Amino acid sequence: MPKPKPTSIIRHEIILGRVEKDMMETVIAAWSFNRVATPLFDIFKDVSGMAVLIWVFEKVTGIDVVLPGEATVEQMLAALDRGIENFRAQKKTEGVGEAEGFISSINYLVEFLRGEHSLT
């Protein structure tokens, strides 16, 4: 037996106030950041991603990061930590400061990969 056609249409509408709209904007921004940041951080859990990060670090700071042959991600993180320490020591002695924001970002990424921070 066929379904009868509806006799009326009921429209439900939800109207948000300013506070609710602001809260939704914050939630959407956090959700969007998480959707972008999670795959980006996952790249650096791989040796090839870490190699690219170390290469960029070396180009920006001019500090060589010494890696053992066939390095693991953990060894690369330790080497990057040493590079960050060398950069900060050089900054104290020579006053190098143009890349400090970049170094802070790299340092946060290293701490994240070690599990010291989370995206949520």
Buried (B, 14 or more C-beta within 10 A) or exposed (E): EEEEEEEEEEEEEEEEEEEEEEEEEEEEEEEEEEEEEEEEBEEBEEEEBBBEBBEEBBEBBEBEBEBEEEBEBEBBBBBBBEBBEBBEEBBEEEEBEEBEEBBEEBBEBBEBBEEEEEEE
